[in-house]
Amino acid sequence: MNEQKNEFLGMAAHDLRSPIGVIQGFSQLLEDELGDDYKDYTSMIINESSKMLHLLNELLDISKIEAGKLDLKKRETDYISFIKRNIKMNELLAQNKKIRIVGDFEHTQPDPFL
C-alpha cells in the first residue's frame, strides 16, 4: 500500500509539473512584451508558479525519502530577501483590506547557524 502511495505521488507531481512550466513560460513572455506597467504582476505569477513547482518537487522528495533514495544538499539562504519578496507579494492584497505591512530589517548578515 505504501509503495502504491509513493507511486501515485510521483505520477501526480510529474503530471502537474508540465502545466506549471507552461504558466511560467507564458508569464515570462508576457513580462518581456508588456513592459513595466505589468512587470510586478507577471513577476508575481512567475514567482508563485516557481513556488508551486518547488512544492511539487518536495512532494517527489517525500517519495524518495520513503524509498530511501533522497540525496540532501545544504546551502545558505538569504532570509531577508525571502521575507522582502513575500511582503512585496502580499502588499496589494493587504492594501485592499486597508492593512499596511512594514518590514524592519536591521540585521542584514545571514545567520551562519541557520
N, C-alpha and C positions, 0 to 999 in steps of 0.2 A: 504494500500500500504506500509506503514511504517513497519507494522508487517511482511509482506512478505519479505521486505528487510532484517530485522533483522533475520528472519528465514533462509534466503539464506546465510547471512554472517556466521551464526552459523554452518550451514551444510558445507560450503566451508572450513572454518577454521578447523573443525573436520576432514574432509577428507584429508586435507593437512598435518595435524599433524602426521599421521601414517607414510607416506614415509620419513618425516624428521627424525623421530625416528629411522627408519631403517638406514638412512645415518649415523646418529650419532653412532649407534651400530656397524656398519661395520668399521667406521673410528676408533673407539676405539680399535677394534680387530686388525686392521692394525697397529695402533700405538704400540700396545703391541708386535706384531710379527715382524715388520720391523726394529726395533731398532732406534738408534739415528740419522742415516742418513736422515730419513724421518719424524722424530718426529715434526719438525717445520711445515711441510706441513699437517700432519694429525691433529695436534693441531689447525691449521687454519681452516680445514674442520669442526672439532668438534665445534670450537667457532662460525663459521659462521652459521652452522646449528642450533646452540643454539640461535643465534640472530634471525634466521628465525622463530624458534619456539616461541620466545618471541613476535615477531611481530604478529604471528597468535593468540597468547593469548591476545594481545592488541586488535586485531580485534574482538575477542569474548567479550572483555570488553566493546567495543562500543555497542554491542548488549545489554549487561547487563545495561549499563548506560541509554540507551534509554528506557529500560524496567523498570528502577528504581530499579534494583537489584544489584548494584555494591557495594562491601564492600572494602573500602580503608584501606591500611596498610602503615604507614610511616616507613622508615628505613634510616639509614645513608648510604651514598655512598662514596666510595674512588675514587674520580675523577682522581687523579694522576695515579692510576693503570689502570683505564679505558683508559686514554689518552695514556699511555705507551703501552698497548695492541694494540691499534689502530695504533700507529706508527709502531710497530713491524709488524703488518699485512700488512701495506702498503709500507714497506721499499723495498720489492722485486719489486713491480710494479714501485715504484719511481726510483729505480736503473736502471731498464730497460729503463727509459726515461731520465736517467742522472740527476735525481733530488735527492738531499740529504735532508732528514728530520732530524731536530735537535730539541730535547726537552730539555728545561732548567727548572728544577723543584726545585727551591729554596724553595718554600712553600711546606712543607711536611705534615703539620697538616690539617685535613679536616676542612673546614669552618663550624662552628656549626650552621650557619644561613641558610645553603643550605639544 
